[in-house]
Amino acid sequence: MNRKYEKVVIFGTGSFGEVAYNYLMKDSPYEAVAFTVNEKYINVREKLGLPVVPFERVEDIYPPDEYKMFIAIAYSGLNRVRANRYNEAKRKGYRLISYVCSKAMVWDNVKIGDNCFIFEANVIQPYVVIGDDVIVWSGNHIGHHTVIGKHCFIASHAVISGHVKMGKYCFIGVNATIRDGITIADDCIIGAHALIIKDTEKGGVYGGHPAKLLRVVNSYESR
């Protein structure tokens, strides 16, 4: 079992929070010590044997000079709910950790921002850049020289070919395929099994094989 060096508060008590707790405790140098959510959403005072504390006062209980944080929220509001809590945590002075599973294949020259979570069986090739607050679920391929923008969520078994440029706040569905050299604009939703062979439009929702633009969404919920 890994020795724990740094203590972490997990924001989020839902399924992702539980999953993050499991990975951090069993496969990282971090030790989860508490959960936090906004006070109005607290319905239990303990989760997995750890205290659940109000986010509004978390810095008084777990000061940011002694504890770090991870924001365990999925893709609500096209990742904006997670992004908002990420920004709030940084304003409170917290350092946001990133986690890369020991069972992922990630080259040593890959650049990964903060508050990223890279699950098992991902293959991330050389010279990839992953921005802040990006979740990469299990079993994806991210090709060489690809750049992933901030606040994205990549579901399982997507193939993102080399030299792809992905904007901010994107969602990539299960088994989606993106051809090499494609630009995915900000705020795009790429549906499950979609095949992207052309650059996309900002706010576009894409589906099909090959994918077509289904609609454009101009705003997303941001609680």
Secondary structure, 3 states (H helix, E strand, C coil): CCCCCEEEEEECCCHHHHHHHHHHHHCCCEEEEEEEECHHHCCCCEECCEEEEEHHHHHHHCCCCCCEEEECCCCCCCCHHHHHHHHHHHHCCCCECCEECCCCEECCCCEECCCCEECCCCEECCCCEECCCCEECCCCEECCCCEECCCCEECCCCEECCCCEECCCCEECCCCEECCCCEECCCCEECCCCEECCCCCCCEEEEECCEEEEEECCCCCCC
